[in-house]
Amino acid sequence: MNKFNRWLGAKITDLVGTMWCAYLFAAIALISLPAAISSHSLIIIVAWVAQTFLQLVLLSIIMVGQSVSSEAVAQKITETHTASLAEFELAKEARAFAAEELAELKAITAAVHAKVHGSQ
C-alpha cells in the first residue's frame, strides 16, 4: 500500500505542479467570481480571493517555481561536479609532473654528489 501511495502522490504532484493546472484552477475559481462580486459583501469577496483563487492557483504556481529552482540547483551541482573533476585531473597531471621533476632532481643530485665525492 505504501508503494501505491508514493506512486499516486508522485503522479498527482506531477500533474498539479504545472502551469496548465494553474490555468485550469484559475478558470474553475473564476466561475464563482460573479457570485462573490454580486453579493456586495467585502467578506465574501475577500474570502473568494483568499480561499478560492489564491489557494487554488498559487499551489500550482509555487510547485512550478520549486521545480524550476530544483532544476537550477541540479544544473549548478552538475557544473560544480564537472569542474571539480577537471581540477582533479589537473592536480593529477601536476603531481605526475612534480614526480618526474623530483626524479630528475634526484638523478642530478646523485650525479653532482658522485662528482664531488668522486674527485676527492
C-alpha positions as YAML, in Angstrom:
chain: A
units: angstrom
residues:
- id: 1
  name: MET
  ca: [0.00, 0.00, 0.00]
- id: 2
  name: ASN
  ca: [2.87, 2.38, 0.81]
- id: 3
  name: LYS
  ca: [4.36, 1.88, -2.68]
- id: 4
  name: PHE
  ca: [1.00, 2.70, -4.28]
- id: 5
  name: ASN
  ca: [0.58, 5.80, -2.11]
- id: 6
  name: ARG
  ca: [4.02, 7.05, -3.11]
- id: 7
  name: TRP
  ca: [3.31, 6.38, -6.78]
- id: 8
  name: LEU
  ca: [-0.08, 8.13, -6.62]
- id: 9
  name: GLY
  ca: [1.36, 11.06, -4.68]
- id: 10
  name: ALA
  ca: [4.12, 11.49, -7.26]
- id: 11
  name: LYS
  ca: [1.63, 11.38, -10.15]
- id: 12
  name: ILE
  ca: [-0.67, 13.93, -8.52]
- id: 13
  name: THR
  ca: [2.28, 16.18, -7.70]
- id: 14
  name: ASP
  ca: [3.50, 15.98, -11.30]
- id: 15
  name: LEU
  ca: [0.01, 16.89, -12.55]
- id: 16
  name: VAL
  ca: [-0.75, 19.68, -10.07]
- id: 17
  name: GLY
  ca: [2.73, 21.19, -10.39]
- id: 18
  name: THR
  ca: [2.19, 22.52, -13.91]
- id: 19
  name: MET
  ca: [1.16, 25.88, -15.26]
- id: 20
  name: TRP
  ca: [-1.64, 24.18, -17.20]
- id: 21
  name: CYS
  ca: [-3.09, 23.07, -13.88]
- id: 22
  name: ALA
  ca: [-2.74, 26.64, -12.57]
- id: 23
  name: TYR
  ca: [-4.69, 27.89, -15.62]
- id: 24
  name: LEU
  ca: [-7.35, 25.24, -15.03]
- id: 25
  name: PHE
  ca: [-7.64, 26.13, -11.35]
- id: 26
  name: ALA
  ca: [-7.88, 29.84, -12.26]
- id: 27
  name: ALA
  ca: [-10.70, 29.07, -14.68]
- id: 28
  name: ILE
  ca: [-12.51, 26.99, -12.03]
- id: 29
  name: ALA
  ca: [-12.06, 29.76, -9.47]
- id: 30
  name: LEU
  ca: [-13.34, 32.41, -11.89]
- id: 31
  name: ILE
  ca: [-16.63, 30.52, -12.24]
- id: 32
  name: SER
  ca: [-17.63, 31.65, -8.75]
- id: 33
  name: LEU
  ca: [-16.27, 35.20, -9.07]
- id: 34
  name: PRO
  ca: [-19.53, 36.76, -10.39]
- id: 35
  name: ALA
  ca: [-21.45, 35.35, -7.44]
- id: 36
  name: ALA
  ca: [-18.87, 36.71, -5.00]
- id: 37
  name: ILE
  ca: [-18.97, 40.16, -6.61]
- id: 38
  name: SER
  ca: [-22.77, 40.25, -6.83]
- id: 39
  name: SER
  ca: [-23.00, 39.55, -3.10]
- id: 40
  name: HIS
  ca: [-21.64, 43.07, -2.48]
- id: 41
  name: SER
  ca: [-20.10, 41.67, 0.70]
- id: 42
  name: LEU
  ca: [-16.48, 42.55, 1.32]
- id: 43
  name: ILE
  ca: [-16.05, 39.44, 3.47]
- id: 44
  name: ILE
  ca: [-17.30, 37.16, 0.71]
- id: 45
  name: ILE
  ca: [-15.10, 38.85, -1.90]
- id: 46
  name: VAL
  ca: [-12.03, 38.65, 0.34]
- id: 47
  name: ALA
  ca: [-12.87, 35.03, 1.15]
- id: 48
  name: TRP
  ca: [-13.18, 34.26, -2.57]
- id: 49
  name: VAL
  ca: [-9.79, 35.82, -3.27]
- id: 50
  name: ALA
  ca: [-8.05, 34.13, -0.35]
- id: 51
  name: GLN
  ca: [-9.78, 30.78, -0.17]
- id: 52
  name: THR
  ca: [-10.75, 30.14, -3.74]
- id: 53
  name: PHE
  ca: [-8.44, 31.93, -6.12]
- id: 54
  name: LEU
  ca: [-5.15, 32.17, -4.22]
- id: 55
  name: GLN
  ca: [-5.26, 28.70, -2.70]
- id: 56
  name: LEU
  ca: [-6.14, 27.00, -5.96]
- id: 57
  name: VAL
  ca: [-3.88, 28.92, -8.31]
- id: 58
  name: LEU
  ca: [-0.84, 29.63, -6.13]
- id: 59
  name: LEU
  ca: [-0.43, 25.98, -5.20]
- id: 60
  name: SER
  ca: [0.41, 25.05, -8.78]
- id: 61
  name: ILE
  ca: [2.48, 28.17, -9.41]
- id: 62
  name: ILE
  ca: [4.58, 27.58, -6.29]
- id: 63
  name: MET
  ca: [5.14, 23.97, -7.30]
- id: 64
  name: VAL
  ca: [6.29, 25.08, -10.76]
- id: 65
  name: GLY
  ca: [8.65, 27.61, -9.15]
- id: 66
  name: GLN
  ca: [10.10, 24.95, -6.88]
- id: 67
  name: SER
  ca: [10.62, 22.67, -9.84]
- id: 68
  name: VAL
  ca: [12.44, 25.42, -11.76]
- id: 69
  name: SER
  ca: [14.59, 26.17, -8.69]
- id: 70
  name: SER
  ca: [15.39, 22.48, -8.25]
- id: 71
  name: GLU
  ca: [16.45, 22.21, -11.88]
- id: 72
  name: ALA
  ca: [18.73, 25.23, -11.46]
- id: 73
  name: VAL
  ca: [20.31, 23.70, -8.35]
- id: 74
  name: ALA
  ca: [20.78, 20.38, -10.15]
- id: 75
  name: GLN
  ca: [22.46, 22.22, -13.03]
- id: 76
  name: LYS
  ca: [24.82, 24.02, -10.65]
- id: 77
  name: ILE
  ca: [25.66, 20.74, -8.92]
- id: 78
  name: THR
  ca: [26.45, 19.16, -12.28]
- id: 79
  name: GLU
  ca: [28.61, 22.11, -13.31]
- id: 80
  name: THR
  ca: [30.45, 22.06, -9.97]
- id: 81
  name: HIS
  ca: [31.00, 18.31, -10.24]
- id: 82
  name: THR
  ca: [32.35, 18.65, -13.78]
- id: 83
  name: ALA
  ca: [34.66, 21.49, -12.74]
- id: 84
  name: SER
  ca: [35.85, 19.50, -9.71]
- id: 85
  name: LEU
  ca: [36.67, 16.50, -11.89]
- id: 86
  name: ALA
  ca: [38.59, 18.74, -14.27]
- id: 87
  name: GLU
  ca: [40.52, 20.26, -11.36]
- id: 88
  name: PHE
  ca: [41.25, 16.78, -10.03]
- id: 89
  name: GLU
  ca: [42.65, 15.74, -13.41]
- id: 90
  name: LEU
  ca: [44.83, 18.85, -13.49]
- id: 91
  name: ALA
  ca: [46.07, 18.08, -9.98]
- id: 92
  name: LYS
  ca: [46.89, 14.50, -11.02]
- id: 93
  name: GLU
  ca: [48.84, 15.81, -14.03]
- id: 94
  name: ALA
  ca: [50.68, 18.33, -11.84]
- id: 95
  name: ARG
  ca: [51.53, 15.59, -9.35]
- id: 96
  name: ALA
  ca: [52.85, 13.34, -12.12]
- id: 97
  name: PHE
  ca: [54.90, 16.23, -13.49]
- id: 98
  name: ALA
  ca: [56.24, 17.01, -10.00]
- id: 99
  name: ALA
  ca: [57.17, 13.34, -9.53]
- id: 100
  name: GLU
  ca: [59.10, 13.40, -12.83]
- id: 101
  name: GLU
  ca: [60.89, 16.59, -11.80]
- id: 102
  name: LEU
  ca: [61.73, 15.09, -8.41]
- id: 103
  name: ALA
  ca: [63.18, 12.01, -10.09]
- id: 104
  name: GLU
  ca: [65.27, 14.23, -12.37]
- id: 105
  name: LEU
  ca: [66.45, 16.32, -9.41]
- id: 106
  name: LYS
  ca: [67.43, 13.17, -7.52]
- id: 107
  name: ALA
  ca: [69.40, 11.98, -10.54]
- id: 108
  name: ILE
  ca: [71.15, 15.35, -10.87]
- id: 109
  name: THR
  ca: [71.86, 15.40, -7.13]
- id: 110
  name: ALA
  ca: [73.31, 11.90, -7.30]
- id: 111
  name: ALA
  ca: [75.46, 12.89, -10.29]
- id: 112
  name: VAL
  ca: [76.71, 16.05, -8.54]
- id: 113
  name: HIS
  ca: [77.31, 14.07, -5.36]
- id: 114
  name: ALA
  ca: [79.27, 11.46, -7.31]
- id: 115
  name: LYS
  ca: [81.41, 14.13, -9.00]
- id: 116
  name: VAL
  ca: [82.09, 15.95, -5.75]
- id: 117
  name: HIS
  ca: [82.91, 12.83, -3.81]
- id: 118
  name: GLY
  ca: [84.49, 11.03, -6.74]
- id: 119
  name: SER
  ca: [87.02, 13.79, -7.48]
- id: 120
  name: GLN
  ca: [88.45, 13.80, -3.96]
...
